[in-house]
Amino acid sequence: MPQIHLTGPLGTSLTVEVQDERDIIATLRKYGKSGWTSGEIPPGGLVLPLAMADLFDWTLIGARPFTTDDGEQCVFYRGQTYKRRELDEVDTKKLKLPKIVKYSRGARPTDPTHLKEGEEGSVQYVTLITFRGGGRVIEQYVDPARQATRERA
């Protein structure tokens, strides 16, 4: 029987058995709504297709999206706030980059070096997730509430 090892918002560990591997996503959603996380985000963050940027179900990683009083979109994950940053497509003779949406935060001195992006001595970031490039929507990762809105449109 598959097991999911979770860590709660207060550092508590929990192992949940699922009857079938088809139940894993539903179980992650259930516990993720309360901030439980499973596994570690890799250095540089998760990478998903750009089409997922406004549809991703944050409960799958135990994160909670919110909007600041200033209208900035953010995500709260494991006690840290990650801000949405949109990087426009670049298409010049020397450089070609696709549009990117990423959620990142300023690096702290206590962050492990392998998680920090940017040049040492200047502003460095820690990225939670990046949405970029082609690719289609991964239906099992879509927030069910956003899916309903998407179907009505």
TARADA-V348847 format. One line per field, one symbol per residue. psi: psi as a letter, one per 20 degrees, with the letter a starting at -180 (. if undefined). A space follows every 50 residues. Layout:
psi = ???
This chain:
psi = pqqppqprhjjpqppppqhqiiigghgggghhhjjpqpaqpqpirqprqh iihjipohhhjkroqrprhjjpprpppljqppqpppoqppnrhhpoqrqp pqorrpqqhipqhiipqrppiapqqppgqporaaqrpnhijpphhhgggh hh.
